[in-house]
Each structure stands twice: as structure tokens, then as C-alpha cells.
Amino acid sequence: MNVDCIIIGGGISGLTCGIRCAENGLSCAIISAGMNALHFSSGSIDLLGFHPGKNIVFSPFDELNDFIHSHPRHPYSKYGRNVIEMALSYFGDQVNLKGLELFSNKQNNHFHVTSLGTLKPSFLSQKSVFNQHIMEAFQNNPGIAIINMEGFRDFYPEVVASNLKKNSLFNRCKIVTGSIQLPDSMTGLKNNCNLRSIDISRIFDMGSHIDEIADQIKKIAGNSKIAGIPAFLGIYNSGNILSRLCDLTGLFIYEIPTLPPSILGMRLDNALKSRFADLGGVYIAGDRVKKGYIKNNRVDYIITQNNPDTHLTGTFYVLATGSFFSGGMISESESIKEPVFDLIVEYTKNRKTWYSHDFFHPAGHPFFNFGVNTNDQLNPFDNSGKTIKNLYCSGAILSHYDPVTEGTGGGVAVSSGYYAADRILNHS
Ligand SMILES: Cc1cc2nc3c(=O)[nH]c(=O)nc-3n(C[C@H](O)[C@H](O)[C@H](O)COP(=O)(O)OP(=O)(O)OC[C@H]3O[C@@H](n4cnc5c(N)ncnc54)[C@H](O)[C@@H]3O)c2cc1C
């Protein structure tokens, strides 16, 4: 294989980069070993959720210049506010082309309900999770119903309701809870406890018995105006199912992210992969890039686990292999490695300083900041400190940001993938 651009890792970052390269006429292949982090995430894109010390950010774009100033080594500082803004808008347009609509509260964060009944600041969410109507309805102290499916063990409506009640925004709302039962003919099972969100989504995708389910929702909701239901209303047909349920019940129904597998993340993943394929991109799933060979400060070729004797070559390469979670970095007893190119990884040498003893420490855990260091063009350095000129890094493999404590995970992944494509397009 010889293409313009080989992207190693097909998560949200590699896919954003691949779509932008392919859209601009480059031949592009993504090689990806396994599932990406989207399958485990909330499916919302966090741009900047928290100040240090966990104070909530309401208007991330108003804060970005100061944030960049105070975090000079952060990925956002390498490309700045304008690129971040263009990247998020581009991302929304691309998934929209595949029928997935994202909500953004203009330049502000919105606050969607989590499966624990807390509110989480995010910048982009699927419209089934948050939208203008829900936002307006929430402002009038409506009755709210939190509804589960009987036997589904990854969601507890009573926990959601009791935590919502503790929030001053909801303490004047009447919140009811209940569970619907899917007809046996839909599940084919006597014991629904075996069903996970993905099984239930597949059942909903078939689109049958919606009238019956709507009747059950109406009964539980009583006088409520809004009903929250776990995000399992289908992977491919969810827009249609949700609007039918809203029409039949007269309620604003919205989805609440569940424990993994994340159906909301899978919808994003499908939309991105499908868009990449539409543009002629080649996605090779289930193969791992074993090693990249460097000659004269450039990647010469790579080999994969399934085809160790074949040299795969590209003019440009992007390393978007994620963090520890996806195998982009590997932690050994006293060191941390980037396994494909043996790039310089930034981390502290004493293992005891890698984590905080208090799991919920407001400053988070230092290891979240570990990663591959790059120059401002996102080129990394080989183990002798030389810049690798035709290799770019993007997404969770980057150092000097903490996706959890800052609430920047999706924002960095999308914007750095977009910017890596930008750098490649400027050189090709
Ligand atoms: C559990 C979890 C929940 C999260 N929740 C949120 C959230 O709610 N909101 C938010 O904004 N962010 C969230 N994040 C952060 C955000 O989702 C991630 O930062 C982002 O998805 C990372 O994307 P990525 O493309 O960089 O990497 P990944 O999604 O990790 O993808 C990397 C891909 O590379 C592949 N790969 C690895 N090594 C190789 C190799 N050698 N060869 C080929 N392929 C390889 C992996 O199999 C994987 O498919 C969450 C992250 C995690 C882990």
C-alpha cells in the first residue's frame, strides 16, 4: 500500500483528520487495532468544562485565550482559539452529513444529565441528549419522569431522580420514576437482566411495538412534561424512534448517557466512519501497527501485526493511537513507552508521582498529563530528540492536558485531528 496519508488509530481524532484529508483529495488509509474510546464515552464533546479546582466553565470560548495563556504547553496552545472553533464546527457539519445532529448552545457549554443524575458541562451533544426545547422546558420547573426498561442493570432512575432533586435547578420539579417492559416478542428472553444497552438498541432499531411502549411511558409520566430515558433507543434508527415516541406521548423525551457500551459514542463512530468511506478513505480494522521505521528524520514505512512482511508507505503519517486506554502508550513498572515509533514520552520518573492517593482529588491524577510531546506543528521527536518531519500526533496520545480534570477530552481529540490534517494539507 502506498497512499498520501496513513493514519494509525481510528478514534475520533484519527477519523476527523482522515475525513479532512480525504475531503481535500488526499488518498488516505486508517489502520485501527480495536474499539476506540467513543464506545466508552458519554458521546458528548467536552471543550473546556472546568477551571482548576473544579469550578465550572460556562462560556469556554470566552475563557480559551486566558486558558491558553496559562497553559502554554497544552495542545490548544499549539494552534489557538480560531482553529478550535473551526474544528468543532467542521466536526458538527461532518456528522450532520450522516444524519446525526449535534446541539451547541451557541458559544456556551450546556449541561446534560448524567446517569448519576448530576449535570455535566459539554460543548456538543446529540440532539437526543440536549436541545433548545429541553433547555427551555427545564427553565419552567416541569414535572420530569425518569424511565428505565425493566431489568436493565446499567441505569437506576431512583439514583438519577434523587441526585437531580438535590440540585437547586430541579428542587421545585416533581420527579417520578418507573420502568417500561419490552414485550417478550421483542426481546425473545424471559430474563431482561441479560440485556445491555447495545442489545436494547438493536431491538429498538427494528422499530416495532413503538405505540405500546409510548403508552407505557405516558402512564409512568403522568403530568410530567419531560421524560429522560437511557440512551438505548437505537443505533441506526434512533432519530426516527425518538420522534415517534415524542409525537405519541406528547412529551419531550431525551436520552441519558449510560454506562458503556455507549450507544451515543457508537452513533458518532458510525457517522465518522461512514463519512470517511464516502470520501474514498480506506479503514483497515483489527490490525495493529507493530513498528514504524525512521530514516533521515522521516517515517520510511510501517509494518502491521497481520502483515509483518509488507512495507506500508505514505507521504504523511498521523499517530492517533490514543492514551493508555487504547494502547497508544504503555506503562511498564518504571517507565512509559510509545510502542510504534518509540517517541519521547513526557512523564515523571518516580512511579509514586504518577497518581494521586485520593481517587477523587480535585487536581486529578498526574498520569492524565503524560503523553507524547510535539512541536507546534504536532511533529513528535524521536528518542534522540530529532523532529520527525512527516509524522503528526493527535488526540489522547498528546501530553500536557488532562481530559478529566479540565473537561477537554473530545475537544482536544477533534481539534488536534483537524489541525494535523491542516498541517498535512499545507505541505502537500
Ligand atoms: C472511558 C472514557 C470516557 C470518556 N468520556 C468522554 C466524554 O464524555 N466527553 C469527552 O469529550 N471526552 C471523553 N473522553 C475522552 C475522549 O473520548 C478521548 O480523549 C478521545 O475519544 C480520544 O480519541 P482518540 O482518537 O485520540 O483515541 P482513541 O479513541 O483512544 O482511539 C485510538 C485508536 O487507536 C487504536 N490503536 C492503538 N494502538 C494502535 C496501533 N499500534 N495500531 C493501530 N491502531 C492502534 C485503538 O485500538 C483505538 O481504536 C473519554 C475517554 C475515556 C477513555
The ligand as an SDF file (V2000), in Angstrom:
LIG
                    3D

 53 58  0  0  0  0  0  0  0  0999 V2000
  -13.7920    5.9180   29.3100 C   0  0  0  0  0  0  0  0  0  0  0  0
  -13.6500    7.2690   28.6750 C   0  0  0  0  0  0  0  0  0  0  0  0
  -14.7090    8.1730   28.7280 C   0  0  0  0  0  0  0  0  0  0  0  0
  -14.5910    9.4290   28.1170 C   0  0  0  0  0  0  0  0  0  0  0  0
  -15.6530   10.3010   28.1480 N   0  0  0  0  0  0  0  0  0  0  0  0
  -15.5600   11.4860   27.4810 C   0  0  0  0  0  0  0  0  0  0  0  0
  -16.6560   12.3880   27.4110 C   0  0  0  0  0  0  0  0  0  0  0  0
  -17.7150   12.1150   27.9400 O   0  0  0  0  0  0  0  0  0  0  0  0
  -16.5050   13.5600   26.7260 N   0  0  0  0  0  0  0  0  0  0  0  0
  -15.3300   13.8870   26.1120 C   0  0  0  0  0  0  0  0  0  0  0  0
  -15.2420   14.9630   25.4960 O   0  0  0  0  0  0  0  0  0  0  0  0
  -14.2820   13.0510   26.1810 N   0  0  0  0  0  0  0  0  0  0  0  0
  -14.3770   11.8790   26.8410 C   0  0  0  0  0  0  0  0  0  0  0  0
  -13.3020   11.0320   26.8920 N   0  0  0  0  0  0  0  0  0  0  0  0
  -12.0890   11.4590   26.2550 C   0  0  0  0  0  0  0  0  0  0  0  0
  -12.2020   11.3170   24.7420 C   0  0  0  0  0  0  0  0  0  0  0  0
  -13.2370   10.4310   24.4160 O   0  0  0  0  0  0  0  0  0  0  0  0
  -10.9500   10.7750   24.2340 C   0  0  0  0  0  0  0  0  0  0  0  0
   -9.9410   11.6770   24.5960 O   0  0  0  0  0  0  0  0  0  0  0  0
  -10.9900   10.6680   22.7250 C   0  0  0  0  0  0  0  0  0  0  0  0
  -12.0610    9.8410   22.3350 O   0  0  0  0  0  0  0  0  0  0  0  0
   -9.6840   10.1010   22.2870 C   0  0  0  0  0  0  0  0  0  0  0  0
   -9.7640    9.8920   20.9270 O   0  0  0  0  0  0  0  0  0  0  0  0
   -8.5040    9.4090   20.1100 P   0  0  0  0  0  0  0  0  0  0  0  0
   -8.9590    9.3150   18.7010 O   0  0  0  0  0  0  0  0  0  0  0  0
   -7.3430   10.2480   20.4220 O   0  0  0  0  0  0  0  0  0  0  0  0
   -8.1430    7.9540   20.6870 O   0  0  0  0  0  0  0  0  0  0  0  0
   -8.9770    6.6440   20.8850 P   0  0  0  0  0  0  0  0  0  0  0  0
  -10.4300    6.8810   20.8140 O   0  0  0  0  0  0  0  0  0  0  0  0
   -8.4340    6.0320   22.1100 O   0  0  0  0  0  0  0  0  0  0  0  0
   -8.6150    5.7750   19.6000 O   0  0  0  0  0  0  0  0  0  0  0  0
   -7.3550    5.2440   19.4090 C   0  0  0  0  0  0  0  0  0  0  0  0
   -7.4930    4.0680   18.4440 C   0  0  0  0  0  0  0  0  0  0  0  0
   -6.1830    3.6570   18.0710 O   0  0  0  0  0  0  0  0  0  0  0  0
   -6.1190    2.2430   18.0490 C   0  0  0  0  0  0  0  0  0  0  0  0
   -4.7090    1.8560   18.2240 N   0  0  0  0  0  0  0  0  0  0  0  0
   -3.9310    1.9450   19.3270 C   0  0  0  0  0  0  0  0  0  0  0  0
   -2.6950    1.4870   19.0530 N   0  0  0  0  0  0  0  0  0  0  0  0
   -2.6860    1.1120   17.7390 C   0  0  0  0  0  0  0  0  0  0  0  0
   -1.7130    0.5750   16.8590 C   0  0  0  0  0  0  0  0  0  0  0  0
   -0.4440    0.3220   17.2800 N   0  0  0  0  0  0  0  0  0  0  0  0
   -2.0660    0.2930   15.5860 N   0  0  0  0  0  0  0  0  0  0  0  0
   -3.3160    0.5350   15.1340 C   0  0  0  0  0  0  0  0  0  0  0  0
   -4.2840    1.0550   15.9300 N   0  0  0  0  0  0  0  0  0  0  0  0
   -3.9680    1.3420   17.2000 C   0  0  0  0  0  0  0  0  0  0  0  0
   -7.0140    1.8180   19.1870 C   0  0  0  0  0  0  0  0  0  0  0  0
   -7.4480    0.4840   19.0170 O   0  0  0  0  0  0  0  0  0  0  0  0
   -8.1690    2.8530   19.0790 C   0  0  0  0  0  0  0  0  0  0  0  0
   -9.1550    2.3870   18.1910 O   0  0  0  0  0  0  0  0  0  0  0  0
  -13.3940    9.7850   27.4830 C   0  0  0  0  0  0  0  0  0  0  0  0
  -12.3240    8.8780   27.4380 C   0  0  0  0  0  0  0  0  0  0  0  0
  -12.4520    7.6350   28.0260 C   0  0  0  0  0  0  0  0  0  0  0  0
  -11.2940    6.6910   27.9610 C   0  0  0  0  0  0  0  0  0  0  0  0
  1  2  1  0
  2  3  1  0
  2 52  2  0
  3  4  2  0
  4  5  1  0
  4 50  1  0
  5  6  2  0
  6  7  1  0
  6 13  1  0
  7  8  2  0
  7  9  1  0
  9 10  1  0
 10 11  2  0
 10 12  1  0
 12 13  2  0
 13 14  1  0
 14 15  1  0
 14 50  1  0
 15 16  1  0
 16 17  1  0
 16 18  1  0
 18 19  1  0
 18 20  1  0
 20 21  1  0
 20 22  1  0
 22 23  1  0
 23 24  1  0
 24 25  2  0
 24 26  1  0
 24 27  1  0
 27 28  1  0
 28 29  2  0
 28 30  1  0
 28 31  1  0
 31 32  1  0
 32 33  1  0
 33 34  1  0
 33 48  1  0
 34 35  1  0
 35 36  1  0
 35 46  1  0
 36 37  1  0
 36 45  1  0
 37 38  2  0
 38 39  1  0
 39 40  1  0
 39 45  2  0
 40 41  1  0
 40 42  2  0
 42 43  1  0
 43 44  2  0
 44 45  1  0
 46 47  1  0
 46 48  1  0
 48 49  1  0
 50 51  2  0
 51 52  1  0
 52 53  1  0
M  END
$$$$
